[in-house]
């Protein structure tokens, strides 16, 4: 059995601004994780996160761009190096009368524990995205 998560958030910013925050390494580092991301299909980037335990190396998430349709949709192949399982993250943007609706879908999650972790993490990251957009 695989699990999936779906989130939707409205931002009072135009799609181009939200898109830049999703595809530039500097912006991603502000709201998601430090990284060496480039928006190029087939390229794999390293995202790092602190584990919280003193003395342990940072954790690593490998993100490969699978699809790119600026400024509407981007698909990532997501692999937490600790878990080895590959999942998929889809960002979809839609212009609204007063900004942008972002839909984030994270699918193929293999365990309930990982789903709880990601399910608790993504909402906070989307709030951080809003702070990054406010600048």
Order of alpha helices (4+ residues) and beta strands (2+ residues): beta-alpha-alpha-beta-beta-beta-beta-beta-beta-alpha
